[in-house]
Amino acid sequence: MSLLGQYNYWIFAILMTLGIYITMSRGNLVKKVVGLNIFQASVFLLYISAGKIWGGTAPIFSKGQDPIFSNPLPHVLILTAIVVGVATTAIGLALVVRIKEAYGTVEEDEVLVAEAAFEAELRQQAGGK
């Protein structure tokens, strides 16, 4: 197979790199969730690409033929993973909304500063009693 014939693996590598870069380089929590979703989509693409057999058919037996069958298991697992991914994304975004309500920001650095100030205030109150 030529390098251009494996374009889906190139797309996988680009999406994976982009997703990890967005997740690690951005301070905005919403952007981190989006980066994780891009990374997750790249993993879906990898599993589906690995499960595809060119010229393969659905695993339905018929008389007189000896076809090449594609394994449906990777595709079924990805359908399940998509559902789980949507649910975890919803939970992640709900947590971001809750963090926004509690700290007034979704920037990671500002949340950490606010959390440190809150902990210092708690230590001061505990020491003063």
LONUMI-796837 format. One line per 3 residues: number of its first residue (from 1); their letters; for each residue z negated, y negated, x of C-alpha. Coordinates in Angstrom, 1 decimal. Example, Ala and Ser with C-alpha at 12.3 -4.5 7.8 and 13.67 -1.06 7.14 Angstrom:
2
1	AS	-7.8,4.5,12.3; -7.1,1.1,13.7
% end
This chain:
129
1	MSL	0.0,0.0,0.0; 0.8,-3.5,1.3; -1.7,-6.3,1.4
4	LGQ	0.0,-8.1,-1.5; -0.1,-4.9,-3.5; -3.9,-5.0,-3.5
7	YNY	-4.1,-8.4,-5.1; -7.0,-7.4,-7.4; -9.1,-6.6,-4.4
10	WIF	-8.3,-10.0,-2.9; -9.3,-11.7,-6.1; -12.5,-9.6,-6.1
13	AIL	-13.3,-10.8,-2.5; -12.6,-14.5,-3.4; -14.6,-14.4,-6.6
16	MTL	-17.5,-12.6,-4.9; -17.5,-15.2,-2.0; -17.3,-18.1,-4.5
19	GIY	-20.1,-16.7,-6.7; -22.4,-16.2,-3.7; -21.5,-19.6,-2.3
22	ITM	-22.2,-21.4,-5.6; -25.5,-19.6,-6.1; -26.8,-20.3,-2.6
25	SRG	-25.5,-23.8,-2.0; -26.3,-25.6,-5.3; -29.7,-26.9,-6.3
28	NLV	-28.8,-27.1,-10.0; -30.2,-24.1,-11.9; -27.4,-24.1,-14.4
31	KKV	-24.8,-23.9,-11.5; -26.8,-21.1,-10.0; -26.5,-19.1,-13.3
34	VGL	-22.7,-19.8,-13.4; -22.4,-18.7,-9.7; -24.2,-15.4,-10.6
37	NIF	-21.8,-14.9,-13.5; -18.8,-15.4,-11.2; -20.3,-12.9,-8.8
40	QAS	-20.9,-10.5,-11.7; -17.3,-10.8,-12.9; -16.1,-9.9,-9.4
43	VFL	-18.2,-6.7,-9.4; -16.6,-5.9,-12.8; -13.2,-6.4,-11.3
46	LYI	-14.0,-4.1,-8.4; -15.2,-1.2,-10.6; -12.3,-1.5,-13.0
49	SAG	-9.8,-1.6,-10.0; -11.4,1.4,-8.4; -11.2,3.3,-11.7
52	KIW	-7.5,2.6,-12.4; -5.0,5.3,-11.5; -1.4,4.1,-11.5
55	GGT	0.6,6.4,-13.7; -2.5,7.9,-15.2; -2.9,8.4,-18.9
58	API	-5.9,8.7,-21.3; -7.7,12.0,-20.9; -6.2,13.6,-24.0
61	FSK	-4.8,17.1,-23.4; -1.5,18.1,-24.8; 0.4,21.3,-24.5
64	GQD	3.2,21.7,-22.0; 2.3,18.8,-19.9; 0.3,18.3,-16.7
67	PIF	-0.2,14.5,-16.6; -2.4,12.6,-14.3; -5.6,11.4,-16.1
70	SNP	-7.5,8.1,-15.5; -11.2,8.4,-15.5; -12.6,6.3,-18.5
73	LPH	-16.1,6.3,-17.1; -15.8,3.1,-15.0; -14.4,1.2,-17.9
76	VLI	-17.1,2.3,-20.2; -19.8,1.4,-17.7; -18.3,-2.1,-17.3
79	LTA	-18.3,-2.6,-21.1; -22.1,-1.8,-21.0; -22.5,-4.1,-18.0
82	IVV	-20.8,-7.0,-19.8; -23.2,-6.7,-22.7; -26.2,-6.6,-20.3
85	GVA	-24.7,-9.5,-18.3; -24.3,-11.7,-21.4; -27.9,-10.9,-22.4
88	TTA	-29.3,-11.8,-18.9; -27.2,-14.9,-18.8; -28.7,-16.0,-22.2
91	IGL	-32.2,-15.3,-20.9; -31.4,-17.2,-17.6; -30.1,-20.2,-19.5
94	ALV	-33.1,-20.1,-21.9; -35.4,-20.2,-18.8; -33.4,-23.2,-17.5
97	VRI	-33.9,-25.0,-20.8; -37.7,-24.2,-20.7; -37.9,-25.5,-17.0
100	KEA	-36.1,-28.7,-18.1; -38.6,-29.2,-20.9; -41.6,-28.5,-18.6
103	YGT	-40.5,-30.5,-15.5; -37.8,-32.9,-16.8; -35.2,-31.7,-14.4
106	VEE	-33.0,-28.6,-13.5; -32.7,-29.5,-9.9; -34.5,-26.8,-7.8
109	DEV	-35.9,-29.3,-5.2; -37.4,-31.5,-7.8; -38.9,-28.6,-9.6
112	LVA	-40.5,-27.4,-6.4; -41.9,-30.9,-5.7; -43.3,-31.1,-9.2
115	EAA	-44.9,-27.7,-9.0; -46.5,-28.5,-5.6; -47.9,-31.7,-7.1
118	FEA	-49.3,-29.8,-10.1; -50.9,-27.2,-7.8; -52.5,-29.9,-5.7
121	ELR	-53.9,-31.6,-8.8; -55.3,-28.2,-10.0; -57.0,-27.7,-6.6
124	QQA	-58.4,-31.2,-6.7; -59.8,-30.7,-10.2; -61.3,-27.3,-9.1
127	GGK	-62.9,-28.8,-6.0; -64.3,-31.8,-8.0; -66.3,-29.7,-10.4
% end
